[in-house]
Amino acid sequence: MSLILFNDLTRKKEAFVPIQEGQVRFYSCGPTVYDYFHIGNARPFIVFDVLRRWLEHEGYKVTFVQNFTDIDDKMIHRAHKENITVKELAERFIAEYNKDADALGIRRPDVAPRATEHIPEIIKTIEKIIANGHAYVSEGDVYFDIKSWPRYGSLCKQNLEDLEEGARIEPGEKKKDPLDFALWKAEKPGEPSWESPWGKGRPGWHIECSAMSSKYLGENIDIHSGGVDLMFPHHENEAAQSEAASNSGKPFVNYWLHNGFLLIDNEKMSKSLGNFLTARAAIEKFPPLALRFFMLSAHYRSPVNFTPEGLEQAAAGVARLRNCRSDLNFAAQTRKNNNSEFDLQKFLSELDELDKKFSASMNDDFNTAAAMGILFDVVHLINTTLKENEKLPEGFFQASKDALESYDKILGVIGPEESASDNSEVSEIESLIAERTAARKSKNFARSDEIRNILKARGIILEDTPQGTKWKKELV
């Protein structure tokens, strides 16, 4: 089964056919770096990270671009409030974004362009739009002329009459129509500005993504993703201005993908409701992998309701996955032999069937919820096999380990192996475990409990089994 994606441009599932065979040009909207990103932002960052991984798993060479918006009204206001420059603010929160994204297992993009580093490309794009008759200059501002673009509204599926209801020209705006949007904003006192053919000023929000995506991916790209809240006006405006600039007749994007809203206790997140939560705050309370697990447990297009109970369940799910790997590794050290009675071929066949189901789920509009269910079926198969067989052949352990590694390379919900930070720590832990084993044999239970508590305080969890004591690091 080939990959099928729900294309928001056509509102239907379509077989994915790349522009260039074997390659995918993928643009995903990144953060505006005026603060820590919130858990609503975390959802697209995580789910489209997994789509990128899946495309690579399927053999595509993916060029993944995710921008940083480092100049806009929010950034200017925050910088003024803190009495620092907009550039200083951007540097700080780009670093904080990378810190939180790394903790959540979100891979760095191939290109992470900043708007302020692409002013010449932005100006050139605006000049093309003006030359093609789809923008106008008004007292140093440049606006996109909505009425000149008949396809406007094709992504959000609304006509101009509906969109114009309630739209108005704000004080200080010098545009012809309430729906016209700024490509370039004339300089204001105290704001960063750059020289342009229309006077000093700064770019509008939407034009930044058009200029940067076209520079790194070309005028026609395969996939553009983001949250559903960006569909209008941001992505609608991006599509209009990008196609107006190219004037080639080709679509800006072939497949538009949008993830559903994230709710908190069934309400939309907002600072006014007091339910605003940053990803940083969430991963200070819960293991980062639990947040990643939670985001992938629902289909990306469905709304998802965030609750502490949901995060606790997700943390338990991650623990179950990690425990399976830990048990497998321990059994490989203590229970491996050439068990000729074990039907290895039957086990491999069952793994293969589950792998086919996993692929079918991922190829069916990127259904991570179903794929996660298949991963737990794999865990159940491994755990049951370990429980029912005292000794197992090398082939079982290798195939099981390969399966878990393969799925985690795509989903990223199991994380790195539990290990100590260096060999000396490993030796110290194993020495304490050996001392505890000796204490138990001599019925010195006080010393045995003391050692368990010493290790627990260091985040080391012990489990006594018939084959010996195994240890793992606590999930944090």
Secondary structure by P-SEA (a helix, b strand, c coil): ccccccccccccccccccccccccbbbbbbccccccccaaaaaaaaaaaaaaaaaaaaccccbbbbbbbcccaaaaaaaaaacccaaaaaaaaaaaaaaaaaaaccccccccccccccaaaaaaaaaaaaaaccccccccbbbcccccccccccccccccccccccccccccccccccccccccccccccbbbbbccccbbbbcaaaaaaaaaaacccccccbbbbccccccaaaaaaaaaaaaaaccccccccbbbbbbbbbcccccccccccccccaaaaaaaccaaaaaaaaacccccbbbbbcaaaaaaaaaaaaaaaaaaaaaaaaaacccccccccaaaaaaaaaaaaaaaaaaaaaccccaaaaaaaaaaaaaaaaaaaaacccccaaaaaaaaaaaaaaaaaccccccccccccaaaaaaaaaaaaaaaaaaaacaaaaaaaaaaaaaaacbbbbbccccbbbbcccc
